[in-house]
């Protein structure tokens, strides 16, 4: 590969890269959308602060599972430690493998939640708690207070 | 049903209703997440402003199709005409059937896009255009400039 070809390949990668401010806005909007369903609908149902409705719970849990796949690839590219106000800690890009592992664990719990949320309140509650734990495990380490 | 039972049933519905400011934030975050993939990734690929990558296109189109189902039920409840800055026109709640029909058409186009985005650039481009038209049809009528 010539130096020129290398430069060309690198430019193509740069061109396809999302600018930091847009990546930050994207991760915030996708996580806010997930939070709406998880912390705004499912968690209050699990706590008894909102009446359990199997159909609503199943829909919100399906959305949470789908959204759980979205933030990672496009929302946390290298270089998006700054560029807009963000609570994401720089440690994400220093220990990416650990961050990715925690994100993956959350996705697994969210997928399980989508399977059981429409069953009954007790079953949903147990899996809401497991999913909330997975959120917290990552936030405690990688999100600023 | 006694009057008291009726009041109780009504209170439960009110309790399950999302407050207008949260509904507005939710519709904005879910639509922004969809816009990131559609206007930020798929449309530039279709226009040739970003290199076509079948895997990336398929993933973004899958996300767009999933997201296309999310804003409507929880994001535009009655009473959320105001409560936070919003471009949603009051006409949405005056002609809800028309709004819902346009949203449904967009979901159909997005579902088709998810099916074909990973095929090749020309096929993706045609369906990106059809989907963009469905976005615009609703924005022209129901979103303020």
Interface residues (C-beta under 8 A of the other chain):
Chain A: X12 X15 X16 X18 X22 X25 X26 X28 X29 X30 X32 X33 X36 X37 X40 X41 X50 X51 X53 X56 X59 X63 X66 X67 X69 X70 X73 X74
Chain B: X12 X15 X16 X18 X22 X25 X26 X28 X29 X30 X32 X33 X36 X37 X40 X41 X50 X51 X53 X56 X59 X63 X66 X67 X69 X70 X73 X74
